[in-house]
Amino acid sequence: MAYNQESIKPYSQQGEKVEQVEAMFDGIAPTYDFLNHALSMGIDKGWRKKAVKRLGIYAPQNVLDIATGTGDFALLTAKLIQPESIIGADISEGMMEVARRKVEEQKSKLGSTKITFQKEDCLKLSFPNSSFDAVTVAYGVRNFQDLDAGLREMCRVLRPEGHLLIVELATPPHFPMRQLFWLYSHVVMPLVGRIISRDSKAYSYLPATMEAFPQGEVMEQILHKAGFSSVEWKRFTFGICTMYLAKK
């Protein structure tokens, strides 16, 4: 099944989405962290922390962080859960270069957790079946070229009864936050993003995928279809962000 966000591409309807997303994130990598936290007014840090603490109940020891970007979620997981190892996977080497520098800078805060990064296609992961206790992905699944295939791959590399944690931005479901968020994401985000990142299209693409991405009960059914036995989800801050926790 095709989902609306799969057909939205950053730059042109010509060519593969995955290649354009890679080029986009390589381009905005130097300013990504600043813009990400500034545009969310720092609220995203609280969303991440709540989600990681929920996963921490299961004490996973081997974690795969898909669409790891600049490594914020991997670093937070290391600090809060302290697993044995975390592999951060992404298609953008530019983003992971930033992540590697951050790991070096924060090494003293990471305890014994080993964090490494490698380039991966989320639709064709290189890892064997049942390799990880947990798979995480923060603000990345809406960029998948094939959502069903990406979720099946994450299910495949999880051990039986392992957990998938997804944190994703969403459109608030109710008035007036829905209308206010539309104004913010369609006017403020593209303007500020264009000025700071110098990419005139990246910060229009990102809110467009947020609006098109399946949410709530629909996403719950998609996760079941991908092979997960149970799914719980919770909205944060009037529905601007949603956490999904699925068990294989």
C-alpha positions in Angstrom: 0.0 0.0 0.0 1.2 3.5 -0.8 1.0 6.3 1.7 0.8 10.0 0.9 4.1 11.0 2.4 6.0 8.5 0.3 5.3 10.5 -2.9 6.5 13.8 -1.4 10.0 14.6 -2.4 12.3 17.5 -1.2 13.3 18.9 -4.6 11.7 17.3 -7.6 9.1 14.7 -8.6 11.8 13.3 -10.9 14.2 10.7 -9.4 14.1 8.6 -6.3 13.0 10.0 -3.0 15.8 8.3 -1.0 18.5 10.0 -3.1 16.9 13.5 -2.6 16.4 12.9 1.1 20.1 11.9 1.4 21.2 15.1 -0.5 18.9 17.3 1.6 20.2 16.0 5.0 23.8 16.2 3.8 23.1 19.8 2.9 21.4 20.9 6.1 23.6 18.8 8.5 25.7 21.8 9.8 22.6 23.7 10.9 20.2 20.9 11.6 20.6 20.7 15.4 20.3 24.4 15.9 17.2 24.6 13.8 15.6 21.5 15.1 15.7 22.7 18.7 15.0 26.3 17.9 11.9 25.6 15.8 10.5 23.3 18.5 11.5 25.8 21.1 13.3 23.0 22.9 10.1 21.0 23.5 11.5 18.2 21.4 14.0 17.3 24.1 11.2 16.5 26.5 9.4 14.3 23.9 12.6 12.3 23.4 13.2 11.9 27.1 9.7 10.6 27.8 9.9 8.1 24.9 13.4 6.8 25.9 12.3 6.4 29.5 9.3 4.4 28.4 11.6 2.0 26.4 14.0 1.9 29.3 11.5 -0.2 31.3 12.6 -3.2 29.1 16.3 -2.5 29.6 17.4 -3.3 26.0 21.2 -4.0 25.7 21.6 -3.9 21.9 19.9 -1.0 20.2 19.7 0.1 16.6 18.8 3.7 16.0 17.4 4.1 12.5 17.5 7.6 10.8 20.0 8.5 13.6 20.8 11.8 12.0 23.1 13.8 14.2 22.8 11.2 17.0 20.7 13.0 19.5 18.4 10.0 20.2 21.3 7.6 20.3 23.1 9.8 22.8 20.0 10.2 25.0 19.4 6.4 24.9 23.0 5.8 26.1 22.6 8.3 29.0 19.2 7.2 30.2 19.2 3.4 29.5 22.9 2.6 29.3 22.7 -0.4 26.9 25.8 -2.3 26.0 25.8 -1.0 22.4 24.0 1.3 20.1 24.4 1.4 16.3 23.2 4.6 14.7 22.2 4.0 11.0 21.4 6.7 8.4 21.7 7.3 4.7 23.3 10.7 5.3 27.1 10.7 5.9 26.9 14.4 6.5 24.5 14.0 9.5 26.5 11.1 10.9 29.8 13.1 10.8 28.1 15.5 13.2 26.9 12.6 15.3 30.4 11.1 15.5 31.8 14.5 16.7 29.1 14.7 19.4 29.9 11.2 20.7 33.6 12.2 21.0 32.7 15.4 22.8 30.3 13.6 25.2 32.2 10.4 25.7 32.6 11.0 29.5 28.8 11.0 29.9 28.1 7.8 28.1 29.4 5.3 30.6 30.3 1.9 29.1 27.8 2.2 26.2 29.6 1.8 22.8 28.0 3.9 20.1 29.0 3.5 16.4 27.5 4.8 13.2 27.2 3.3 9.7 25.4 4.1 6.5 22.4 1.9 5.9 19.4 1.7 3.6 16.5 1.4 6.0 14.6 -0.7 3.4 17.5 -3.2 3.1 19.3 -3.4 6.4 22.5 -5.3 6.4 21.9 -6.9 9.9 20.9 -10.6 10.4 17.5 -11.5 11.7 16.9 -11.0 15.5 20.0 -8.9 16.0 18.6 -6.2 18.4 16.7 -5.9 21.6 15.3 -2.6 20.5 15.0 -0.4 17.4 14.4 3.3 17.7 13.6 6.0 15.1 13.0 9.6 16.0 11.5 11.9 13.4 12.6 9.7 10.5 9.9 7.3 9.4 8.0 9.9 7.4 11.0 10.1 5.1 10.9 6.4 4.2 10.3 5.8 0.5 8.4 2.7 1.4 6.9 2.8 4.9 5.7 -0.8 5.0 9.0 -2.2 3.8 10.9 -0.1 6.3 8.8 -1.3 9.2 9.1 -4.9 8.1 12.9 -4.6 8.1 12.9 -3.1 11.6 10.7 -6.0 12.7 13.0 -8.5 11.1 16.1 -7.4 12.9 14.4 -7.3 16.3 14.6 -10.4 18.5 11.3 -12.0 19.5 9.6 -9.7 22.0 11.9 -6.9 21.2 10.6 -3.4 20.9 10.3 -0.7 18.2 10.1 2.9 19.5 9.0 5.6 17.1 8.8 9.3 17.9 7.3 11.3 15.0 5.9 14.8 14.5 2.2 15.0 13.6 -0.6 17.4 12.9 -2.6 18.3 16.1 -6.0 16.8 15.7 -8.1 19.5 17.4 -8.9 23.3 17.1 -7.2 25.7 17.7 -3.8 23.9 17.9 -4.4 22.4 14.5 -4.8 25.8 12.8 -2.0 27.4 14.8 0.4 24.6 14.0 -0.6 24.8 10.3 0.3 28.5 10.3 3.6 27.9 12.1 4.7 25.0 9.9 3.7 26.6 6.6 5.0 30.2 7.4 7.5 30.3 10.2 9.4 27.0 9.6 10.1 27.5 5.9 11.1 31.1 6.5 13.5 30.5 9.4 14.8 27.3 7.8 15.5 29.0 4.5 17.4 31.9 6.2 19.6 29.7 8.4 20.1 26.5 6.4 20.0 28.3 3.0 17.8 25.5 1.7 14.7 27.0 0.3 12.8 23.6 0.0 14.0 21.4 2.9 11.8 23.2 5.5 8.8 23.1 3.3 9.3 19.4 2.6 9.5 18.5 6.3 6.1 19.9 7.4 4.4 18.6 4.2 5.5 15.0 5.2 4.2 15.6 8.7 0.8 16.4 7.4 0.7 13.4 5.1 2.0 10.8 7.5 -0.5 8.3 8.9 -1.3 8.9 12.5 -2.8 7.4 15.6 -5.0 4.4 15.0 -4.1 4.2 11.4 -0.4 4.0 12.2 -1.2 1.4 14.9 -2.8 -0.8 12.2 0.1 -0.3 9.9 2.5 -1.5 12.6 0.4 -4.6 13.2 0.5 -5.4 9.5 4.3 -5.1 9.5 4.5 -8.0 12.1 4.2 -6.4 15.5 2.1 -8.2 18.1 1.1 -5.2 20.2 1.2 -1.4 19.8 0.7 1.4 22.2 0.9 5.1 21.3 0.7 8.4 23.1 0.4 12.0 21.9 2.5 14.8 23.4 1.8 18.5 23.5 -1.6 18.7 22.0 -0.7 16.1 19.4 2.3 17.8 17.8 4.3 14.7 18.5 3.3 11.0 18.8 5.2 8.1 20.4 4.6 4.5 19.2 5.9 1.5 21.1 5.5 -1.8 19.3 6.5 -5.3 20.4 7.5 -8.0 18.0 
